[in-house]
Structures are given as C-alpha cells and as structure tokens.
Amino acid sequence: MEFHGLPHRPPFVFVRTVVRCDPGVSAECLTRFDSADPMFAGHFPGNPLVPGVILTEALAQTAGIAAASGEAGGEGPRFLLSAIRQMKFLAAVRPDEVITLRAERLGEVENLLQFQVEALANGQVVASGQIVLSRRS
C-alpha cells in the first residue's frame, strides 16, 4: 500500500482506504486493525484496545495525505508530525472495528500546517484533536 505523500511503508501504514480527498484541504480515510495483529497480545490482554498513539498516527497519516495531495509535482515535499494538540480519546476502539479518519486543514504558517482531526467508530467520535505537520523538502 502506497499513498501519495506518505513516506511510510508496511507495517507502519495505518490508512487502508482513501474515501475522499480535497487536495491541500481535507481527507477522509478508513482503517481497521486486525485482531491477529501482535500488538493486541500485550495491549490489555483479554480486552484488547487500539492504542491511542497508533490511532493518533493514523490520523496524522490522514492529514499527510490531505497535505501532500495539494502539492504540485511528483516527489514534492514530505510532511512530518511536529505536534499533537488537544488530543482526546472519548471511547475505546476495538480490533476489527472499521474506523473513519478525518483531517481538515485549519491553517498554515510558513512550513507548518495545522489540521483538526477526528476518528469515528460505529458513527461515534472516539478521538479528536489537532495535528501539526511540518513541510520538509
């Protein structure tokens, strides 16, 4: 799996499908974490949860897809996660749930792009916050 603008490769690509993308502005993606993934053996054994840090990374990748899609040219700049702001986890996310990931650009200052992000499972917001990406050539 390879998405425009993401330098990540398996097993560290957490976006599975791009549902829509308004280049440079927003993206909506889907993901699902398989219950057979080894991380669940140690993250609350018997009551597995998707780790918040992994969910946050999936949201950052969604923001990266939105940001990179707005850039002209082939290889273009890369975007690195620079800050996580006001991230809240409102409900547990379980393995095998389909998760909708949304990112919408709030603003840009020099090489920094700020996105409002949210994750939904079963139609319920399970995580929300802000992600700051830095543009690197």
ROTORMI-394169 format. One record per atom (N, C-alpha, C, O, CB): atom name; residue number from 1; residue in one letter; x, y, z. Coordinates in steps of 0.1 Angstrom, whole numbers, plus 5000, padded with zeros to 4 digits. Glycine has a CB too. Example, Ala and Ser with C-alpha at 12.3 -4.5 7.8 and 13.67 -1.06 7.14 Angstrom:
<recs>
   atom     n   res     px     py     pz
      N     1     a   5132   4943   5078
     CA     1     a   5123   4955   5078
      C     1     a   5132   4967   5078
      O     1     a   5142   4967   5085
     CB     1     a   5113   4955   5090
      N     2     s   5128   4978   5071
     CA     2     s   5137   4989   5071
      C     2     s   5129   5000   5079
      O     2     s   5134   5011   5080
     CB     2     s   5141   4994   5057
</recs>
This chain:
<recs>
   atom     n   res     px     py     pz
      N     1     m   5008   4988   5000
     CA     1     m   5000   5000   5000
      C     1     m   5009   5013   5000
      O     1     m   5018   5014   5008
     CB     1     m   4991   5000   5012
      N     2     e   5006   5021   4991
     CA     2     e   5014   5034   4990
      C     2     e   5004   5045   4987
      O     2     e   4996   5044   4978
     CB     2     e   5025   5033   4979
      N     3     f   5005   5056   4995
     CA     3     f   4997   5067   4993
      C     3     f   5005   5079   4990
      O     3     f   5016   5081   4995
     CB     3     f   4988   5070   5005
      N     4     h   5000   5088   4981
     CA     4     h   5007   5100   4977
      C     4     h   5012   5108   4989
      O     4     h   5003   5112   4998
     CB     4     h   4998   5109   4968
      N     5     g   5025   5110   4990
     CA     5     g   5030   5119   5001
      C     5     g   5034   5112   5014
      O     5     g   5040   5119   5022
     CB     5     g   5020   5129   5004
      N     6     l   5030   5100   5015
     CA     6     l   5033   5093   5028
      C     6     l   5046   5085   5026
      O     6     l   5047   5077   5017
     CB     6     l   5022   5083   5033
      N     7     p   5056   5088   5034
     CA     7     p   5069   5080   5032
      C     7     p   5068   5066   5039
      O     7     p   5077   5058   5038
     CB     7     p   5080   5088   5039
      N     8     h   5057   5064   5046
     CA     8     h   5056   5051   5054
      C     8     h   5054   5039   5045
      O     8     h   5049   5040   5033
     CB     8     h   5044   5052   5063
      N     9     r   5058   5028   5050
     CA     9     r   5056   5015   5043
      C     9     r   5052   5005   5053
      O     9     r   5054   5007   5065
     CB     9     r   5069   5010   5035
      N    10     p   5045   4994   5048
     CA    10     p   5041   4984   5058
      C    10     p   5053   4979   5066
      O    10     p   5064   4978   5061
     CB    10     p   5034   4972   5051
      N    11     p   5051   4976   5079
     CA    11     p   5038   4975   5086
      C    11     p   5033   4988   5092
      O    11     p   5025   4988   5101
     CB    11     p   5039   4964   5096
      N    12     f   5039   5000   5088
     CA    12     f   5036   5012   5095
      C    12     f   5027   5021   5087
      O    12     f   5027   5033   5090
     CB    12     f   5049   5019   5099
      N    13     v   5019   5016   5078
     CA    13     v   5009   5023   5071
      C    13     v   4996   5019   5078
      O    13     v   4992   5008   5077
     CB    13     v   5009   5021   5055
      N    14     f   4989   5029   5084
     CA    14     f   4977   5026   5091
      C    14     f   4964   5030   5084
      O    14     f   4953   5026   5087
     CB    14     f   4977   5033   5105
      N    15     v   4966   5038   5073
     CA    15     v   4954   5041   5064
      C    15     v   4952   5030   5055
      O    15     v   4962   5025   5049
     CB    15     v   4956   5055   5057
      N    16     r   4940   5025   5053
     CA    16     r   4937   5014   5044
      C    16     r   4931   5019   5031
      O    16     r   4934   5013   5020
     CB    16     r   4928   5004   5050
      N    17     t   4922   5029   5032
     CA    17     t   4914   5033   5020
      C    17     t   4913   5049   5021
      O    17     t   4910   5054   5032
     CB    17     t   4901   5026   5019
      N    18     v   4915   5055   5010
     CA    18     v   4911   5070   5010
      C    18     v   4897   5071   5004
      O    18     v   4895   5067   4992
     CB    18     v   4922   5078   5001
      N    19     v   4888   5076   5012
     CA    19     v   4874   5077   5008
      C    19     v   4872   5090   4999
      O    19     v   4866   5089   4989
     CB    19     v   4865   5078   5020
      N    20     r   4878   5101   5004
     CA    20     r   4877   5113   4996
      C    20     r   4889   5122   5001
      O    20     r   4895   5120   5011
     CB    20     r   4864   5121   4999
      N    21     c   4893   5131   4991
     CA    21     c   4904   5140   4994
      C    21     c   4902   5153   4987
      O    21     c   4900   5153   4974
     CB    21     c   4918   5134   4991
      N    22     d   4901   5164   4994
     CA    22     d   4901   5177   4988
      C    22     d   4916   5182   4989
      O    22     d   4920   5187   5000
     CB    22     d   4891   5187   4995
      N    23     p   4923   5181   4978
     CA    23     p   4938   5183   4979
      C    23     p   4942   5196   4986
      O    23     p   4937   5207   4983
     CB    23     p   4943   5183   4965
      N    24     g   4950   5194   4996
     CA    24     g   4956   5205   5004
      C    24     g   4946   5210   5015
      O    24     g   4950   5218   5023
     CB    24     g   4959   5216   4995
      N    25     v   4934   5205   5015
     CA    25     v   4924   5209   5024
      C    25     v   4919   5199   5034
      O    25     v   4920   5201   5046
     CB    25     v   4912   5215   5017
      N    26     s   4915   5187   5029
     CA    26     s   4910   5177   5038
      C    26     s   4911   5163   5032
      O    26     s   4913   5162   5020
     CB    26     s   4895   5180   5042
      N    27     a   4909   5153   5041
     CA    27     a   4909   5139   5036
      C    27     a   4900   5131   5046
      O    27     a   4899   5134   5058
     CB    27     a   4923   5133   5035
      N    28     e   4894   5121   5041
     CA    28     e   4887   5111   5049
      C    28     e   4892   5098   5044
      O    28     e   4891   5094   5032
     CB    28     e   4871   5113   5047
      N    29     c   4896   5090   5054
     CA    29     c   4901   5077   5051
      C    29     c   4895   5066   5060
      O    29     c   4888   5070   5070
     CB    29     c   4917   5077   5053
      N    30     l   4897   5054   5057
     CA    30     l   4892   5043   5066
      C    30     l   4904   5034   5070
      O    30     l   4914   5033   5063
     CB    30     l   4882   5034   5058
      N    31     t   4903   5028   5081
     CA    31     t   4913   5018   5086
      C    31     t   4906   5008   5094
      O    31     t   4894   5009   5099
     CB    31     t   4924   5025   5094
      N    32     r   4913   4997   5097
     CA    32     r   4908   4986   5105
      C    32     r   4921   4979   5110
      O    32     r   4930   4976   5103
     CB    32     r   4898   4976   5098
      N    33     f   4921   4976   5123
     CA    33     f   4932   4969   5129
      C    33     f   4928   4955   5132
      O    33     f   4919   4952   5140
     CB    33     f   4937   4976   5142
      N    34     d   4935   4945   5125
     CA    34     d   4931   4931   5126
      C    34     d   4934   4926   5140
      O    34     d   4944   4929   5146
     CB    34     d   4939   4923   5116
      N    35     s   4925   4918   5146
     CA    35     s   4926   4913   5159
      C    35     s   4938   4904   5160
      O    35     s   4943   4901   5171
     CB    35     s   4914   4905   5163
      N    36     a   4943   4899   5149
     CA    36     a   4955   4890   5149
      C    36     a   4968   4898   5150
      O    36     a   4979   4892   5151
     CB    36     a   4955   4881   5137
      N    37     d   4968   4911   5149
     CA    37     d   4980   4919   5150
      C    37     d   4987   4917   5163
      O    37     d   4980   4917   5174
     CB    37     d   4976   4934   5148
      N    38     p   5000   4914   5163
     CA    38     p   5007   4911   5175
      C    38     p   5006   4921   5186
      O    38     p   5008   4918   5198
     CB    38     p   5021   4909   5172
      N    39     m   5003   4934   5183
     CA    39     m   5003   4944   5193
      C    39     m   4992   4941   5203
      O    39     m   4992   4945   5215
     CB    39     m   5001   4958   5187
      N    40     f   4981   4934   5199
     CA    40     f   4970   4932   5208
      C    40     f   4973   4921   5218
      O    40     f   4965   4920   5228
     CB    40     f   4958   4928   5200
      N    41     a   4983   4913   5216
     CA    41     a   4987   4903   5226
      C    41     a   4991   4909   5239
      O    41     a   4990   4903   5250
     CB    41     a   4998   4894   5220
      N    42     g   4997   4921   5238
     CA    42     g   5002   4928   5250
      C    42     g   4995   4940   5254
      O    42     g   4997   4946   5265
     CB    42     g   5016   4931   5249
      N    43     h   4985   4945   5246
     CA    43     h   4978   4958   5250
      C    43     h   4965   4954   5255
      O    43     h   4955   4952   5247
     CB    43     h   4977   4967   5237
      N    44     f   4964   4952   5268
     CA    44     f   4952   4948   5275
      C    44     f   4948   4934   5271
      O    44     f   4937   4932   5266
     CB    44     f   4941   4958   5273
      N    45     p   4956   4924   5274
     CA    45     p   4953   4910   5270
      C    45     p   4939   4906   5276
      O    45     p   4936   4909   5287
     CB    45     p   4964   4901   5276
      N    46     g   4931   4900   5267
     CA    46     g   4918   4896   5270
      C    46     g   4908   4907   5268
      O    46     g   4896   4904   5268
     CB    46     g   4918   4891   5284
      N    47     n   4912   4919   5267
     CA    47     n   4903   4930   5265
      C    47     n   4911   4941   5256
      O    47     n   4913   4952   5260
     CB    47     n   4899   4937   5279
      N    48     p   4914   4936   5244
     CA    48     p   4923   4944   5235
      C    48     p   4917   4958   5231
      O    48     p   4905   4959   5228
     CB    48     p   4927   4937   5223
      N    49     l   4925   4968   5231
     CA    49     l   4922   4981   5226
      C    49     l   4932   4986   5216
      O    49     l   4944   4983   5217
     CB    49     l   4921   4991   5238
      N    50     v   4928   4994   5206
     CA    50     v   4937   5000   5197
      C    50     v   4944   5011   5205
      O    50     v   4938   5020   5211
     CB    50     v   4930   5006   5184
      N    51     p   4957   5011   5206
     CA    51     p   4965   5021   5214
      C    51     p   4962   5035   5208
      O    51     p   4962   5037   5196
     CB    51     p   4980   5018   5213
      N    52     g   4960   5044   5217
     CA    52     g   4958   5058   5213
      C    52     g   4969   5064   5205
      O    52     g   4966   5072   5195
     CB    52     g   4956   5067   5225
      N    53     v   4981   5060   5207
     CA    53     v   4992   5065   5199
      C    53     v   4992   5060   5185
      O    53     v   4996   5067   5176
     CB    53     v   5006   5061   5206
      N    54     i   4987   5048   5183
     CA    54     i   4985   5042   5169
      C    54     i   4974   5049   5162
      O    54     i   4975   5053   5150
     CB    54     i   4983   5027   5170
      N    55     l   4963   5052   5169
     CA    55     l   4951   5059   5164
      C    55     l   4956   5073   5160
      O    55     l   4952   5078   5149
     CB    55     l   4940   5059   5174
      N    56     t   4964   5080   5168
     CA    56     t   4969   5093   5165
      C    56     t   4978   5093   5153
      O    56     t   4977   5102   5144
     CB    56     t   4977   5099   5177
      N    57     e   4986   5083   5151
     CA    57     e   4994   5081   5139
      C    57     e   4986   5080   5127
      O    57     e   4989   5085   5117
     CB    57     e   5004   5070   5141
      N    58     a   4975   5072   5128
     CA    58     a   4966   5070   5116
      C    58     a   4960   5084   5112
      O    58     a   4958   5087   5101
     CB    58     a   4955   5060   5120
      N    59     l   4956   5092   5122
     CA    59     l   4951   5105   5119
      C    59     l   4962   5114   5113
      O    59     l   4959   5122   5104
     CB    59     l   4945   5111   5132
      N    60     a   4974   5113   5118
     CA    60     a   4985   5121   5112
      C    60     a   4987   5117   5098
      O    60     a   4990   5125   5089
     CB    60     a   4998   5119   5121
      N    61     q   4986   5104   5095
     CA    61     q   4988   5099   5081
      C    61     q   4977   5105   5072
      O    61     q   4979   5108   5061
     CB    61     q   4988   5084   5081
      N    62     t   4965   5105   5077
     CA    62     t   4953   5111   5070
      C    62     t   4956   5126   5067
      O    62     t   4954   5130   5056
     CB    62     t   4940   5109   5078
      N    63     a   4961   5133   5077
     CA    63     a   4964   5147   5075
      C    63     a   4975   5148   5064
      O    63     a   4975   5157   5056
     CB    63     a   4969   5154   5088
      N    64     g   4985   5139   5065
     CA    64     g   4996   5139   5055
      C    64     g   4991   5137   5041
      O    64     g   4996   5143   5031
     CB    64     g   5006   5128   5059
      N    65     i   4981   5128   5039
     CA    65     i   4975   5126   5026
      C    65     i   4969   5138   5021
      O    65     i   4970   5142   5009
     CB    65     i   4965   5114   5027
      N    66     a   4961   5145   5030
     CA    66     a   4955   5158   5026
      C    66     a   4965   5168   5022
      O    66     a   4964   5175   5011
     CB    66     a   4946   5163   5037
      N    67     a   4975   5170   5030
     CA    67     a   4986   5180   5027
      C    67     a   4993   5177   5015
      O    67     a   4995   5186   5006
     CB    67     a   4996   5180   5039
      N    68     a   4998   5164   5013
     CA    68     a   5006   5161   5001
      C    68     a   4998   5161   4988
      O    68     a   5004   5164   4978
     CB    68     a   5012   5147   5003
      N    69     s   4985   5158   4989
     CA    69     s   4977   5159   4977
      C    69     s   4975   5173   4971
      O    69     s   4972   5174   4960
     CB    69     s   4963   5153   4980
      N    70     g   4978   5183   4979
     CA    70     g   4977   5197   4975
      C    70     g   4990   5202   4969
      O    70     g   4991   5213   4965
     CB    70     g   4973   5205   4986
      N    71     e   5000   5194   4969
     CA    71     e   5014   5198   4964
      C    71     e   5015   5194   4950
      O    71     e   5011   5183   4946
     CB    71     e   5025   5192   4973
      N    72     a   5021   5203   4942
     CA    72     a   5024   5201   4928
      C    72     a   5037   5192   4927
      O    72     a   5045   5193   4935
     CB    72     a   5025   5214   4920
      N    73     g   5037   5185   4916
     CA    73     g   5050   5178   4913
      C    73     g   5049   5163   4918
      O    73     g   5041   5160   4927
     CB    73     g   5061   5185   4919
      N    74     g   5059   5155   4914
     CA    74     g   5059   5141   4917
      C    74     g   5064   5138   4931
      O    74     g   5055   5135   4939
     CB    74     g   5069   5135   4908
      N    75     e   5076   5140   4934
     CA    75     e   5081   5136   4947
      C    75     e   5078   5147   4958
      O    75     e   5074   5143   4969
     CB    75     e   5096   5134   4947
      N    76     g   5079   5159   4954
     CA    76     g   5075   5170   4963
      C    76     g   5080   5169   4977
      O    76     g   5088   5160   4980
     CB    76     g   5060   5171   4964
      N    77     p   5075   5178   4986
     CA    77     p   5080   5177   5000
      C    77     p   5073   5166   5008
      O    77     p   5063   5161   5004
     CB    77     p   5077   5191   5007
      N    78     r   5080   5163   5019
     CA    78     r   5074   5153   5028
      C    78     r   5069   5161   5040
      O    78     r   5073   5172   5043
     CB    78     r   5085   5143   5033
      N    79     f   5059   5155   5047
     CA    79     f   5053   5161   5059
      C    79     f   5056   5153   5071
      O    79     f   5054   5141   5071
     CB    79     f   5038   5164   5057
      N    80     l   5062   5159   5081
     CA    80     l   5065   5152   5093
      C    80     l   5056   5157   5105
      O    80     l   5052   5168   5105
     CB    80     l   5080   5154   5097
      N    81     l   5052   5148   5113
     CA    81     l   5044   5151   5125
      C    81     l   5053   5160   5134
      O    81     l   5063   5155   5139
     CB    81     l   5039   5139   5132
      N    82     s   5048   5172   5137
     CA    82     s   5056   5181   5146
      C    82     s   5049   5183   5159
      O    82     s   5056   5187   5169
     CB    82     s   5057   5194   5138
      N    83     a   5036   5182   5160
     CA    83     a   5029   5185   5173
      C    83     a   5016   5178   5173
      O    83     a   5009   5176   5163
     CB    83     a   5027   5200   5175
      N    84     i   5012   5174   5185
     CA    84     i   4999   5168   5187
      C    84     i   4992   5177   5198
      O    84     i   4998   5179   5209
     CB    84     i   4999   5153   5192
      N    85     r   4981   5183   5195
     CA    85     r   4975   5193   5204
      C    85     r   4961   5188   5207
      O    85     r   4953   5184   5199
     CB    85     r   4974   5207   5198
      N    86     q   4958   5189   5220
     CA    86     q   4944   5187   5225
      C    86     q   4938   5174   5220
      O    86     q   4926   5173   5218
     CB    86     q   4935   5198   5220
      N    87     m   4946   5163   5219
     CA    87     m   4941   5150   5215
      C    87     m   4933   5144   5227
      O    87     m   4938   5143   5238
     CB    87     m   4952   5141   5211
      N    88     k   4921   5140   5224
     CA    88     k   4912   5134   5234
      C    88     k   4907   5121   5229
      O    88     k   4904   5119   5217
     CB    88     k   4900   5143   5238
      N    89     f   4907   5111   5238
     CA    89     f   4902   5098   5234
      C    89     f   4889   5096   5242
      O    89     f   4889   5095   5254
     CB    89     f   4912   5086   5238
      N    90     l   4878   5096   5234
     CA    90     l   4865   5097   5240
      C    90     l   4858   5083   5242
      O    90     l   4849   5082   5250
     CB    90     l   4856   5105   5231
      N    91     a   4863   5073   5235
     CA    91     a   4858   5059   5237
      C    91     a   4868   5049   5232
      O    91     a   4877   5053   5224
     CB    91     a   4844   5058   5228
      N    92     a   4867   5037   5237
     CA    92     a   4877   5027   5233
      C    92     a   4874   5022   5219
      O    92     a   4863   5022   5214
     CB    92     a   4875   5015   5243
      N    93     v   4885   5019   5212
     CA    93     v   4884   5014   5199
      C    93     v   4889   4999   5199
      O    93     v   4900   4997   5205
     CB    93     v   4892   5022   5188
      N    94     r   4881   4990   5194
     CA    94     r   4885   4976   5195
      C    94     r   4890   4971   5182
      O    94     r   4888   4977   5171
     CB    94     r   4872   4968   5199
      N    95     p   4898   4960   5182
     CA    95     p   4903   4954   5170
      C    95     p   4891   4950   5161
      O    95     p   4880   4947   5166
     CB    95     p   4912   4942   5173
      N    96     d   4893   4951   5148
     CA    96     d   4883   4947   5138
      C    96     d   4872   4957   5136
      O    96     d   4864   4955   5127
     CB    96     d   4877   4934   5141
      N    97     e   4872   4968   5143
     CA    97     e   4862   4979   5140
      C    97     e   4867   4987   5128
      O    97     e   4879   4990   5127
     CB    97     e   4860   4988   5153
      N    98     v   4858   4991   5120
     CA    98     v   4861   5000   5109
      C    98     v   4861   5014   5115
      O    98     v   4852   5018   5121
     CB    98     v   4851   4999   5097
      N    99     i   4872   5021   5112
     CA    99     i   4874   5034   5118
      C    99     i   4875   5044   5107
      O    99     i   4883   5043   5097
     CB    99     i   4887   5035   5127
      N   100     t   4867   5055   5108
     CA   100     t   4867   5066   5098
      C   100     t   4877   5076   5104
      O   100     t   4876   5080   5115
     CB   100     t   4853   5072   5095
      N   101     l   4886   5081   5096
     CA   101     l   4897   5090   5099
      C   101     l   4894   5103   5091
      O   101     l   4893   5102   5079
     CB   101     l   4911   5085   5097
      N   102     r   4893   5114   5098
     CA   102     r   4891   5127   5091
      C   102     r   4901   5137   5095
      O   102     r   4905   5138   5107
     CB   102     r   4877   5132   5094
      N   103     a   4906   5145   5085
     CA   103     a   4915   5156   5088
      C   103     a   4911   5168   5079
      O   103     a   4909   5167   5067
     CB   103     a   4930   5152   5085
      N   104     e   4911   5180   5085
     CA   104     e   4907   5192   5078
      C   104     e   4917   5203   5082
      O   104     e   4919   5206   5094
     CB   104     e   4893   5197   5081
      N   105     r   4923   5209   5072
     CA   105     r   4933   5219   5075
      C   105     r   4927   5232   5081
      O   105     r   4917   5237   5076
     CB   105     r   4941   5223   5062
      N   106     l   4933   5236   5092
     CA   106     l   4928   5248   5098
      C   106     l   4936   5261   5094
      O   106     l   4931   5272   5093
     CB   106     l   4929   5247   5113
      N   107     g   4949   5259   5091
     CA   107     g   4957   5270   5088
      C   107     g   4972   5266   5085
      O   107     g   4975   5254   5086
     CB   107     g   4957   5280   5099
      N   108     e   4979   5275   5080
     CA   108     e   4993   5273   5076
      C   108     e   5002   5285   5080
      O   108     e   4998   5297   5077
     CB   108     e   4995   5270   5061
      N   109     v   5013   5283   5086
     CA   109     v   5022   5294   5090
      C   109     v   5036   5288   5085
      O   109     v   5041   5279   5091
     CB   109     v   5022   5298   5105
      N   110     e   5042   5295   5076
     CA   110     e   5055   5291   5070
      C   110     e   5054   5276   5066
      O   110     e   5046   5273   5057
     CB   110     e   5066   5293   5080
      N   111     n   5062   5268   5072
     CA   111     n   5062   5254   5068
      C   111     n   5054   5245   5077
      O   111     n   5055   5233   5076
     CB   111     n   5076   5249   5068
      N   112     l   5045   5251   5085
     CA   112     l   5037   5243   5095
      C   112     l   5022   5243   5090
      O   112     l   5017   5254   5087
     CB   112     l   5038   5249   5109
      N   113     l   5016   5232   5090
     CA   113     l   5002   5230   5086
      C   113     l   4995   5224   5098
      O   113     l   4999   5214   5103
     CB   113     l   5000   5222   5073
      N   114     q   4984   5231   5102
     CA   114     q   4976   5226   5114
      C   114     q   4963   5220   5108
      O   114     q   4956   5226   5100
     CB   114     q   4973   5237   5124
      N   115     f   4960   5208   5114
     CA   115     f   4948   5201   5110
      C   115     f   4939   5197   5122
      O   115     f   4944   5194   5133
     CB   115     f   4951   5188   5102
      N   116     q   4926   5199   5120
     CA   116     q   4917   5193   5130
      C   116     q   4914   5179   5126
      O   116     q   4912   5176   5114
     CB   116     q   4903   5202   5130
      N   117     v   4915   5170   5135
     CA   117     v   4914   5155   5132
      C   117     v   4903   5149   5141
      O   117     v   4901   5153   5152
     CB   117     v   4927   5148   5133
      N   118     e   4897   5138   5136
     CA   118     e   4888   5130   5144
      C   118     e   4887   5116   5138
      O   118     e   4889   5114   5126
     CB   118     e   4874   5137   5144
      N   119     a   4885   5107   5147
     CA   119     a   4883   5093   5144
      C   119     a   4869   5089   5149
      O   119     a   4865   5092   5160
     CB   119     a   4894   5084   5150
      N   120     l   4862   5081   5140
     CA   120     l   4849   5076   5144
      C   120     l   4848   5061   5142
      O   120     l   4854   5056   5133
     CB   120     l   4838   5083   5135
      N   121     a   4842   5055   5152
     CA   121     a   4839   5040   5151
      C   121     a   4824   5039   5154
      O   121     a   4819   5044   5163
     CB   121     a   4848   5032   5161
      N   122     n   4818   5031   5145
     CA   122     n   4803   5029   5147
      C   122     n   4796   5042   5147
      O   122     n   4786   5043   5155
     CB   122     n   4800   5021   5159
      N   123     g   4800   5052   5140
     CA   123     g   4793   5065   5139
      C   123     g   4796   5074   5151
      O   123     g   4790   5085   5151
     CB   123     g   4779   5063   5138
      N   124     q   4804   5070   5160
     CA   124     q   4807   5077   5173
      C   124     q   4821   5083   5172
      O   124     q   4830   5076   5169
     CB   124     q   4804   5069   5185
      N   125     v   4823   5096   5176
     CA   125     v   4836   5101   5177
      C   125     v   4843   5094   5188
      O   125     v   4839   5095   5200
     CB   125     v   4836   5117   5179
      N   126     v   4855   5088   5185
     CA   126     v   4863   5081   5195
      C   126     v   4875   5089   5199
      O   126     v   4881   5086   5209
     CB   126     v   4866   5067   5190
      N   127     a   4880   5098   5190
     CA   127     a   4892   5106   5192
      C   127     a   4891   5119   5184
      O   127     a   4886   5119   5173
     CB   127     a   4905   5098   5188
      N   128     s   4896   5129   5190
     CA   128     s   4896   5142   5183
      C   128     s   4908   5151   5188
      O   128     s   4912   5149   5200
     CB   128     s   4883   5150   5184
      N   129     g   4912   5160   5180
     CA   129     g   4923   5169   5184
      C   129     g   4929   5176   5172
      O   129     g   4922   5178   5162
     CB   129     g   4934   5161   5191
      N   130     q   4941   5181   5174
     CA   130     q   4948   5188   5163
      C   130     q   4962   5182   5161
      O   130     q   4968   5178   5170
     CB   130     q   4949   5203   5166
      N   131     i   4966   5182   5149
     CA   131     i   4978   5177   5144
      C   131     i   4986   5188   5137
      O   131     i   4979   5195   5129
     CB   131     i   4977   5164   5135
      N   132     v   4998   5190   5139
     CA   132     v   5006   5199   5132
      C   132     v   5017   5192   5124
      O   132     v   5024   5183   5130
     CB   132     v   5013   5210   5142
      N   133     l   5017   5194   5111
     CA   133     l   5027   5188   5102
      C   133     l   5037   5199   5098
      O   133     l   5033   5210   5096
     CB   133     l   5020   5181   5090
      N   134     s   5049   5195   5096
     CA   134     s   5059   5204   5090
      C   134     s   5063   5199   5076
      O   134     s   5065   5187   5074
     CB   134     s   5072   5205   5100
      N   135     r   5064   5208   5067
     CA   135     r   5068   5205   5054
      C   135     r   5083   5205   5053
      O   135     r   5090   5214   5056
     CB   135     r   5062   5216   5044
      N   136     r   5088   5194   5048
     CA   136     r   5102   5192   5046
      C   136     r   5105   5189   5031
      O   136     r   5098   5181   5025
     CB   136     r   5108   5180   5055
      N   137     s   5115   5195   5025
     CA   137     s   5118   5193   5011
      C   137     s   5126   5181   5009
      O   137     s   5130   5177   4998
     CB   137     s   5126   5205   5006
</recs>
